[in-house]
C-alpha cells in the first residue's frame, strides 16, 4: 500500500500518494475540490462535485 503524505501550507495543501501529487493553492477558486475529485477518481470512485447554496 502506498504511503499518503499531506503537506499543509499557509496558502494551500498537497497530498502525495506514492509518486502522485494532488494539490490546491489559494489562487484556485475551487477550494481544492477539483484536486480531490481527481484523487478520488484515481482511487476508483465515481465523483460528482456539486455547489450547494
ZAMARGU-4260 file (C-alpha; in steps of 0.2 Angstrom, whole numbers, plus 5000, padded with zeros to 4 digits):
<rodrens>
0) 5000/5000/5000 | 5007/5017/4996 | 5011/5030/5009 | 5000/5045/5010 | 5008/5062/5014
5) 4998/5078/5017 | 5008/5094/5017 | 4999/5109/5024 | 5005/5127/5019 | 4998/5144/5024
10) 4991/5146/5006 | 4985/5128/5002 | 4989/5109/5003 | 4997/5095/4994 | 4993/5076/4995
15) 5006/5064/4990 | 5000/5046/4987 | 5016/5036/4981 | 5023/5047/4967 | 5006/5055/4963
20) 5003/5073/4968 | 4986/5082/4971 | 4987/5100/4976 | 4977/5116/4979 | 4983/5134/4982
25) 4974/5150/4987 | 4974/5156/4969 | 4962/5142/4963 | 4944/5147/4967 | 4938/5129/4969
30) 4944/5127/4987 | 4953/5111/4981 | 4938/5101/4975 | 4945/5098/4958 | 4961/5091/4965
35) 4950/5080/4977 | 4939/5074/4963 | 4954/5068/4953 | 4961/5060/4968 | 4945/5050/4972
40) 4943/5046/4953 | 4961/5039/4953 | 4956/5028/4968 | 4942/5021/4958 | 4927/5031/4965
45) 4914/5040/4954 | 4914/5058/4959 | 4901/5072/4957 | 4906/5089/4963 | 4890/5100/4966
50) 4889/5118/4973 | 4876/5119/4986 | 4870/5136/4992
</rodrens>
